[in-house]
Amino acid sequence: MSASFWIGLFQLFLVVGGALAVSLFIIDRLFPPVRQVQGSKESYSSRTAPVTRMATVVPPPLQWPVAPAWLPQYWQENLRLVGPLLVIWLLSFVLPVVLAAPLNQISVLTGFPLGYYMGAQGTLICFVVLTFVYSWRMRLLDRRYGVDPAELPEEQLSRRRYSLRYLAFGAGLLLLTALFVVLETWLQLPSFLIDWSFLALAIGLYAIIGIRSRADTLDAYYVADRKVPGIINGLATGSDWMSAASFISMAGALYLLGFEGLAYITGWTGGYVLLVLLLAPYLRKFGQYTLVDFIGARYPGAGARVIAAVFSIIICFTYVTAQVTGIGIIMSRFLGLNYMVGVIVGLAAVLLCSYLGGMKAITWTQGVQGIILVFAYLVPVTWLAYKLTGVALPQVMYGEALSSIEQLEQAQGLSSYVAPFNDWSVWNYLALTLCLMLGTAGMPHILVRFYTVPTVRDSRSSVAWALVWICVLYLTAPAYAAFSRWEILSEVVGQPVVGLPDWANRWASTGLLTIADSPDMGGNGDGVLQYHELQIDQDLVVLATPEIAELPATVVALVAAGGMAAALSTADGLLMVIASAVAHDIYHRTLNPRAGSRERLLLGRIAILVVAVLAALTALQRLAIIAQLVAWAFSFATATIFPVLVLGIFWRRANSYGAVAGMISGFLVTAGYMTLTYIMPEWALFGISSSAAGIFGLPVNFLVTWLVSRRGPPPDPEVLALVDYVRYP
């Protein structure tokens, strides 16, 4: 690229960044500053009785409570419940994969091949059941031991109030969409005006929530005062989870890969079973602010804390870059902005929430964003299902689409869409699925969400409700891919190139679609579009399908707003983790323990600004597709964070030396395999791609942590007291 390009890029970031910094500085002066280090300490001081409520402020070192006499029996009953559920979890996704080919010979419901159906829907339903069964059984166990606190009246009131607000917002969104459809039909509103209106209304709403929910204590900034009801935290967690990869890329991966794309479906949901069984309740019992706080307390010393903080930053930075890429795609296509300008505008919207309000504003904003993104995802595919099948139930009726796709594929000489392992080995499928699951359970921006609920019981229920909300979208993604593929095979493939619809030309300008009929591009030059001549990037499928199906412009704009909501909701949470890692975990906990609340808050906000700019610069390079960037982040989480958390809770002998050695070795193995196979794919072991590199770092981390811990000194008594403390509610 020319020097003028980089000079222009620098000037653009200087102007926009400077204007944003000045604006945020002015807003910062208009609101009261953070008042104290522990915002809700007094409000929780009355909840120290072990049977009624547990304190949210962790006791100082050497002052962990003495474990109750019944803890060994309670812990054994918990393990006897966790063990069988883990076996069911494992079999529920491994068996359908191994037996996919023979199961596909059986047709169920509206034409689903059974092997495909189990990967697309059956396994997910099993995951939801497992999370609710565990939450229910553990609540019964807690009651038997007298540690299940009754919900306080103010908590009931808060839950009902916020639930009604979100229900009212959902109804309002439905009415707004209907109003725009009517205006588009009667007044012929131009599509660009509808696009701008939806995105402007959405971003304006996020900004208002961010400003009104501005945090005035560190408890509010880091953990939303620990007052988020379980069901509302589930909504926010699901929104935080359903990123640009889920909204934009997942259905596209299914469209292009067929059966193999189901690895993303099961991988990004199965991890929630591990969360509820292995991590979420124990982290909530520990309390504090960040994931690294637990690692630092469980593995004393600056080494484990700093390394975990650095890896959290690497994981979240990799992930947030993918969200920024999605923002740029949406802005460039739907608003006609340059990709680079779109990235900057989208990041400005992110910063309005995460810069000012912290976790408090992010939580309430994510609830709104979750409703928008799920609603935006359901409307087009429901409309398309009704158009193609006459029944507006896409999750059920896409079996008919699969049957039609099979007939079209046979007529056009294409490989079967639902047949397993046309492109991947079974080992790559299982490795990627497991890597995504374990990475989910070790993802920092999800784990910190369980600090925001009042009790351990709420942490379990929030995992279950989050998975329900996520599955609303994930059960629909295969339908989206199937109906899109059916529409393209029947209405686009085989048509004259000169007569292609306008949407093809519009999306070609984004670089996500190429018409390769020319012999120079690999086509046959006959002027008729063949399937292989329509080169569609997987990041395009969801965003373009409403146009492909000739749905109203309002639906197109709604999908754009949903994609933005998905990217922004996840980016908010990721930037929050990075800010807390820099300001709280590294600076305050390690370098300057005497740092005041305003100093820490200022450093966190500076970190957010710097990381946002770096993520934008990285996203401009378009290093990889969104789903692959996200998969890399999950590999790092699988190989570094997840093992030390699980061992820290379930193995008392794990020590600081082992944790440090395990995290470093797991990261190096993962990064090495990732780099090698990305550059030279033919070197992949058992066909396992770079996206699943964490599957090699995971056992190395476990093994190294075990060996070093066994050879090193045992943990101190206060660390063992901490382990006992987190094992009961």
N, C-alpha and C positions, 0 to 999 in steps of 0.2 A: 504494500500500500504506500501511497505517496506521503511525503512529509506534511503536505497541506491537510490531508485527511486527519492525521494525528493531532495537528495543531487545532483544527476545527473541533475535534472531539474533546480536546483539553479545554478549549474555550467554552464549549457547551456545558461540560460538567462544572466548570468554574462558575459560570453564570447561574445555572440552575441550582447547583449545590449551595452557592452563596446566598441566593434568594431564599432557598429553603431554610438554611441555617438562621438567617435573620428573622424569617417569619416564626420559626419555632422558638427563637429567643424571645421575641415579643410576646408570643402566647404564654411562654414560661413565666413571664413577669406578671401576666394577668391572673394567675392562679396561685393559691397558697403553696409554699414549698413543702417538701416532706417534713413532717413534724418530729418524728422520733424513730429510733431503730426498731423497736418492737411495737408495731401499731396496735395490735390486738392483745397484747399481753394481759392487760387488766381484764378485758372481757372474757378471757379464758381462765383467769385465776380461780374462778369459782367452780371449775369443772375438774378438779384434781382427784376427786374420789374415784377409785378404780372401777367401781361397779356402775357409776353413772356416766362420767365422761373422762376422757384422757386429756391431759394438758397438751396444747399445741406447741409450747416452747420446750425443747428437749433439755433435760437436766444437764448441768455442766459435767465435764469429765470427772470420773471417780464418784459420781453421785447417781448412777443409774439405779432404779429401784431394785430391791431384792426380788428375785423371781418368786412367784407364788408356788406353794408346795404342789399344786395340781398341774403345773406347767408340763412336766414330762408326759403325763397321761394325755393332756390336751394336745400336745404336739404329736404324739403317736397317732391319735385319732385323726388329726389333720392329714398326716402322711398317708394313713390308710385310705383316706378319701382321694387325695391327690394322685396316688399311684395308679389306680384303675382308670381314672379320668385321663391321665396322660397316655395310657395304653390305647384307650378308645380314640383319643385325639390322633395318635400316630397311625393307627389302622384306618381311620376314616379318610385320610388323604393318600396313603401309600397303596392300599389295595385297589381303589378305583383306577390308579395309574398303571399298576402292574397288570391288571386284568382289563384294561381299556378296550383292547381289540375284540376279545370275545363278548364283552358286555355290549359293545356297539351293535352286535347282531340282534339285540333285543330292542324293540321300539316301545316307548311308554308315552302316556299322555297324548299330546297333539303331534307326535312324530319324533320325539327326542330319541336319539340313540342313547341307550342307558349309560354307556361309559362316558359320553360327553355330558350327559345330564348330571351325573354324580360329581364330576369336576366343576361344573358350572353352578349347580344349585344344591345338590344333595349334601355335599360336604359342608357347605356354608351353614345349612340348616342344622347340621350336627354340631358345629362349633357354637352356634347360638344356644342350643339346648345345653351344652356342657357348661357354658358360663353361668346360665341361670340355675342349673342344678347345683353347681358348687356354691354360688351365693346363698341359695336357699338352705342347703345342708349346713353350711358354716354358720348361718344365722341361728339355726336350731341348736348347733353345738355351743355357740356363744350364750344362748339363753340357758342351756343346761348348766353352764359354769358361771352364770350370773354376770356376764360381761357384755351383754347386749343392751346399750343404753336406749331409753325411750327418746323419741324425737321431741325436741323442745318446741313449745308453742310458736316461738319466733321463727324457728326453722320451718315449721309447717306453713306458716304465713308466707315466708319468703318463697318457698317452693311453689305454692299456689299462685302467688302474684306473678312470678316470672313465667310460669307455665302459661297463664292466661295471656300475658303479654306476647309471648311467642306464638300462641295460637291465633291471637288477633293479627299479628304481623303476617302469618301465613295466609289468613283469609284476605287481608288487604292486598297481598301480592297477587293472589288469584284474581281479585277484582280489578287491580291495575292492569294485569295482562289482558283480561277481557275487554277493558276500556280501550286499550291500544289497538286490539284487533278490530273493534267496532270503528274507531277513528280511521284506522288504515283502510277499512273497507268502504266507509261512507265518504270520508274527506280526502282519500288518496294521499295520506301522509307519505312523504318521501322516506325511503329506507334509512338514509343517513341521519335524518332527524330522529327516527325511532332509536337507532343505534346509540346516538349521543345521549338521548333522553334516558334510556335505561342505565347506561354506564354512569352518567352524571348523577342520577338519583341514587344509585347504589353507593358510589364513592362518597357522595355527600352525606348519606346516612351513616356510613362508617366513620366519617370525620366527626359528625355530631356526637355519636356514641363515644368516640375516643376522647373528645374534649369534655363532655359531661361526666365521664367516668374517670376523670383524671385522678390518679392515686395521690394521697397525701400522707401515706405512711409506707414504710418499707414492706410491711406485711401485705398491704394492698398492692404494692408495685410488683412484688415477687410471687405472692400466692393468693391474691384476690381476697385477703382477710380470712381465708379458710372458711368461707361462708357459702360456697356454691353448693346448692342441693345436688344430690347424686344424679338425678335424671337430667338436670340442666348441665352438669359437668359432662355427662355422657353425650349430650348434644354438642357441646363445645369441643369435646375430645374427638368426636366423629368428624366435625368440621375441620379441626386441626389436622386430622388424618387424611381426609379426602383432598389431596393436593392436586396440582395441575396434572400430575402423572395419572391419578385416578380418573379425573374428569376428562382430560384431553387425550391421554395416550393409551389408557388401558383398553378401551373398546377398539382403538386403532390396532393395537397389538393382536387382539382377537381377530380382527378383520383380516390381517395379513398372515398370521400364524395359524389360525384355526385352533385345533386342540391344544397345541403347545402354549398358546396365549393364556390358557386357564391356569398356568403356574402363577401368574400375577394375582388372579382371583383368590385362589386358596392361600397363597403365600401372605397376602396383605390382610387376610382375615384370621387365619389360624394363629397368628402371633398373639391375638387377644386372649386366647385360651391360656397361653403361657403367662400372659400378664396377670390374669386373675388368679392363677394357680401358684405362681412362683414369686411375683414381685410386688404388684400394686398394694396389697394390704400391708406388707411389711414396710414399704417406703412411707406409706401414710402414717403408720404407727411411729416411725422415727421422727417425722415432722421436718423442721427446718425449712430451707428455701430451695435448695437445688439438689440435683442428683449427685453432684460431686460432694456435697456436704455429707451424704451417707458414706461414700467411698472414703472420704477423708477421715471420718470417725471410725469406720470399720477397719481401715488400714492406716493407722496413725503415721504421721510424718509428711513432710512436704512433697515427697516424691510421688506417691500414689495420687494425691490431690491434684498436683500440677499436671501430671501426665493425663489423668482422666479429664481434666478441664481442656487440655490441648486437643485431645481426641474428640471431645464433644464439639469443640469449635470446628475441627476438620469435617466431622460428620454433618453438622448443621450447615456449614458453608457449602459443602457439596450439594446438599439438599436444596438450600435456598437458591442456588444458581439455577437449578431446574425450574423453580417457581418463577424466577425472573425471566427465563426463556419463554415460559408460557405467557407471561404478561406481555412480552414484546410481540409474540405472534398475534395475540388477540387485538392489541392496540393497532398493529400495522394493518390487519385485515379489515377490522370492523370500523375503525375510525379514520382510516386512510393515512395514519401517521407513519413516519419513518420508523423502522424497527427500533433504532437507537432511541429516538424520542419517546416512543411508546414505553420502552423499558424505564426511562427516567420518570415519566408521568405516573406509571404504575407504582414505582417505588415511593414516590411522594405520598401516595395514598396509604401505603403500608406504614410509613413513618408517622403519619398522623395518629395512628393508634399506639404502636409500640413505643414511640418516643415519649409520648405524654403520659399515657395511662398505665403502661406496664400490663401485668397479668390481669388486673381488674378490668381494664378497658378491653383487652384482647378477649377475655372470656365472654363478655356480653356481645362484643362484635362478632365473635365466631358463631354464637348462637344464631344471629341473623344471617350470617354468610352460609351456614349449614342449610338453613331453610331455602335460601335462594338457590344454592347449587344443586340440591336434590330436586327442587321443583323444576329448575331449568333443565335438568337431566331427564326427568320423567315426561315432561310435556311433549317434546318432539317425538320420542319413541312411542309414546302412547298414541299420539296422532297418527304416526306412521303405521302402527299396528292396526288401528281402525281402518285406515285407508287401504291396507293390503289384505286384511283378513276379515274385516267387519266386526272385530271384537277388540275393545280397547283394554286388553290385558296383555301387554307385551311379554311379561315374564312367563306366561303360559303359552301364548300363541306363537312364539318364535320357533316352536317345534315344527310348525307348518312351514316356516321360512326355511328351516334346515332341510326339509324334504324337497322343497322347490329348488334350493341351491344345489342339492345333489343331482337333480335332473339336468339343470343348466350346466353343471360342471361336466357331466357325461357327454352332453351335446357339444360342448366346446373343447373337449379333450383336456380338461384340467384335473389336477389331483384332488382327492377328496378333502373337503374343508374339515370334516369331523374325524377323519382317520388320524390316529395318534402317531406322532414321531415321524412326520414327513421331513422335518428339518432338523430336529434335535434328537439326541440320544435320550433314552430313558433316564440315564444318570444325570444329564444336564437338567432335565425337568425336575427330578427329585432334589437335586442340589440347589437349584434356584428357589424352589418352593420352600425348602427348609431354611435357606439363607434369609429369605424375606420374612419368614415367621420369626426366627431368632432375632433378626435385625429390628423387627417391630417391637419385640419385647425389650430391646436395648436402646430404643430410639429416645434420646434425651428430651426432646420437646413433648413427647407423649408421657413419659414417666413423671415429669414435673407437674403434670395436670392433676395427679392424685394427691398432691399436697394441698390442693385448693378446697377439698371437701372437709366437712366437720369431723367425720369419724371413719374408722376402718371399715365399718359396714357400708358406708357411703362409697368408699373406694371400690369395693367389690361390685356394688350395684351400678356404679358409673361405667365400669368396664362392660358390663352386660348391656346397658342401654346404648353405649357407644357402638358396640358391635351390631345391635339392631339397626341403628341409624345408618351405619356403614353398609350393611347388607341391603338396605333399600336401594342403594346405588349399585352395589356389586352384583346383586341378583339381576339387575337390569342391563348391565354392561354387555353380557353375551347377546341379549336381545337386540341391543343397539347395533352391534357388529353384524348380526345375522340379517336384520332387516336392511341395513345399509348395503351389505354384499348382495342380497337379493335384488334390491333396486338397481344397483349398478350393473350386475350381470344381465338383467332383463331389459333395462332401459338405456344404458350407456354403451356397454360393450357391443360391438357389431354395428354401430352407427357411423355415418360418414364423419370424418374429422372436421370438415368445414362446417358441419351442421351441429357441432357440439354446443351444449347450452352455455349461457353466459357465466355460470358459476365456475366453469373450467378455466376461462380466461382470467377471472378475478383471482382465483386461488393460485394460478400459475405465477402471478406477480409476487407472491410471497415465497416462492421457491419450494413450496411443499407439494407441488403437483407438476408433473411433466408429461406432455403428450409426445411420445417417442415413436411416431410413425415413420419418420425419416430413416433411411438405411444408415445414415451417419450416427444415429442414436440407437441403433439396434432394431429398428422396425423393418417392416417389409415394403413400406412406401406405397401401399395399394390404396391409400386414402380412406381405409376403413379401420376403425379403432379395434385392435385386438386386446385381450385382457392384459398380456404382458407389456403392451405399449402404453397402458395407463399406469404410470408410476406414481403412486400415492404414498406420501409420508404418513406414518401412523399418527402423527400429531395433528393431522388434518381431518380425520374421519368424523369425529364427533362435531367439530365446529362447522363442517361443510355439509353434513347430512341434511339439515333442514332445507338448505338451498337445493341440494340434489333432488330432494323429494318435493320441491316447489311448495314448501309450507310458507305461511305468511311471514312478512319481514319482521313482525313482532316476535315470532318464535325464534328467528335467527338472532335478533337482538337479545332475547332472553337467554339463549345459549351463551352468547358472548358475556353477558353479565354473570352467568353461572360459572363460566371458566375463570373469570376474574376473581369471583368470590373464592373459588377453590385455591387459586394461586395465592391470593392475599391472606386468606385465613392461615394457611400453612406457613407462609413467609413471616407473618406476625409472630407465631410461636417460635420459629427458628431463630429469629433475630433476638427474641427475648432470652433464649438460652445462651446465645453468644454474649449478650450484654452481661448477664449474670455470671457467666464463666470468667469474663475479663475483670469485671468490677468487684464481684463478691468472692469467687473461688480463688482467683490468682492474686488480685491486688489486696483485698481486705483480709482474707484468711491466711495468706502466705507472706506477702510483702509488707503490708502496713496494717496490723490488727487494730490500730487506734484510729483508722480512717473514719470520719464522720459520715452521717447518712447523706448529706448534700454532696460531699465529695465523691462518694461511691455512686450516687445517682448520676452526677455529671459525667463521671468516667464511663458508666454504662451507656449513657446517651451518645457520648462521643464514639464508643465502640459500635453502636448501631449505625451511625452515619458512615463510619469508615467501612464497615462490612458491607453495607448496602451499596456503596460506590464500587467496592471491589467485586461484589457479586455481579453488578451490572457490566463492568468491564469484562469479566469472565464470560458472561452470557452472550456478549457481542461476538465472541469467537465461535459460538455454536459448536462446541467441542463434540457433542454427542446428542442423540435424541433424549428427550426428557426422561423417558422410562429408564434408559440406561444410566443416566446420571443418578437417578434416585436409587437404582439397584446398587450402584457403587457405594452410595451412602449407607445402604443397608448392610453391605458386606463389611464395611468398617465397623458398624455397630455390632454385628454378629461376632466379629473376631476380637473386639476390645472390651466393650462395656458389658455385654450380656454375661460372659463367663464369670467375671469378678463379682458381679452382683449376686448371681445364683450361689456361687461358692461362699460369698460373704454371709448369706442367710442360712444356707443348708449345711455348711461344713465349718465347724467351729475352729478347726486347726489352721485354716487359711490365714497367712500373715502378710504383712506389708511387702516384704521382699518378693514373695511369690506373686502378689498382685501386680507389682511393677514389672517384674520379668515377664509375666504372662501377657500383659497388655502390649508391651513393646514387641515381643516375639510374634503375637497374633497379628499385630498391625504390619510388621515387616513381611511376614509370609503372604498376607493378603495383598498388600501393595505390590510385592514382587510378582506374584502370579497374575495380578490384574494388568500390570504393565506388559509383562511378557506376552500374554495371550491377546491383549488388545493390539499389539504391534504384529505379532505372529500367531494368528488364530490356529494354525496347523499344529502348534505345540501344546494345545489343550489336552489335559489328561482326561480320558474317558469322555471326551467331547464336552467337558464342562467349560463354559465360557467365562470371560472376565466378569460378567455380571454376578456370577455366583462364587467369586474368589474367596469370599469369607468362609466358605465351607471348609477350606484348607487351614485358614488361620484359627478357626474355632477349636479344633482338637489340640492344636499346638498350644494355644492359650491355656486350656484346661490342664494339659500334661505338664507344661512348664510351671504353672502355678502350683500344682500338686507336688512336683518334685522339689521345687525350691522351698515351699512351705514345710515339707516333711524334714528337710535338712536344716532348716532355720529354727530359730527359737519359737516357742508357742506364743500365741497372742497374750497380751497382758490381761489381768483379771477384769479391768474395766471394759475391755473390748468384749470379753466373754459375757459380761453383764449386759452389754449392748445387744449382743446376739439374742440373749434370753428375752430382753425387753421387747424386741420387735416381733417375737414369735407368738405373742398373745395380744388381743385387742385391748 
